[in-house]
């Protein structure tokens, strides 16, 4: 189940989630604009049926605790748990990258 999932490039923030076979993951959030900012978070993930739970414990090499959960629907990962202030009221919708 290793792979890279990303939000649509036209989004206000471009989010890329990489789930690796060793149960480690990274979430990279890019904020395009005049002061292009990138945040890279790292942690672990686990799978339970069609649901992936992500626990991020590091952001740009600083400790953090950010918990997310996604469900696989129609080939996309849709967030069902996450900070709505950070990811918007509809959460994240990620598509597999080729």
C-alpha positions in Angstrom: 0.0 0.0 0.0 3.0 2.3 -0.5 2.1 5.3 -2.5 1.8 9.1 -2.9 -1.5 10.9 -2.7 -1.9 14.6 -3.4 -4.6 17.3 -3.4 -5.5 19.0 -6.7 -2.7 21.5 -7.7 -5.2 24.4 -7.9 -6.0 24.1 -4.2 -5.0 26.9 -1.8 -2.5 24.5 -0.3 -1.0 21.5 -2.1 -0.9 18.5 0.2 1.1 15.3 -0.5 0.8 12.3 1.7 3.2 9.4 1.3 2.3 6.1 3.0 5.3 3.7 3.1 5.3 -0.1 3.5 7.3 0.2 6.8 4.3 2.1 8.3 6.0 5.4 8.2 4.5 8.4 6.4 5.1 12.0 5.5 2.7 14.8 4.9 4.0 17.7 2.9 1.9 20.9 2.7 2.9 23.6 0.3 1.5 27.1 0.5 2.0 28.6 -3.0 2.4 32.4 -3.3 4.9 35.1 -3.1 6.5 33.6 0.0 6.3 29.9 -0.9 6.2 28.0 2.4 6.5 24.2 2.8 5.8 22.2 5.9 6.9 18.6 6.1 5.4 16.4 8.8 6.5 12.8 9.6 5.0 10.0 11.6 3.4 6.6 11.3 0.2 5.2 9.9 -1.9 2.0 10.1 -4.7 0.5 8.0 -8.0 -0.9 9.2 -10.1 -2.0 6.2 -10.7 1.0 4.0 -9.5 3.4 6.7 -6.0 4.8 7.2 -5.1 6.4 10.5 -2.1 8.8 10.5 -0.3 10.1 13.6 2.2 12.8 12.8 4.8 13.4 15.5 7.2 15.8 13.8 6.8 19.1 11.8 9.8 20.6 10.2 12.0 18.7 12.7 10.0 19.9 15.7 7.8 17.7 17.9 4.1 17.8 17.3 0.9 15.7 17.6 -1.4 15.8 14.6 -3.9 12.9 14.1 -5.7 12.3 10.8 -7.9 9.6 9.5 -8.8 8.9 5.9 -11.3 6.6 4.2 -10.8 5.2 0.7 -13.8 6.1 -1.5 -13.8 5.8 -5.3 -10.1 5.6 -5.5 -9.5 8.8 -3.3 -8.6 9.3 0.3 -11.0 11.5 2.1 -10.2 12.8 5.5 -12.7 11.8 8.2 -10.7 13.1 11.1 -8.5 16.2 11.2 -8.2 19.9 12.2 -10.9 21.8 10.3 -9.2 25.1 11.0 -6.1 23.8 9.3 -7.6 21.7 6.5 -10.9 23.4 6.0 -14.4 22.3 6.8 -14.5 19.7 4.1 -11.1 18.3 5.1 -8.6 16.8 2.6 -9.4 15.0 -0.6 -6.3 13.2 -2.0 -5.8 11.4 -5.3 -3.2 8.8 -6.0 -0.2 10.1 -8.0 1.3 8.1 -10.9 
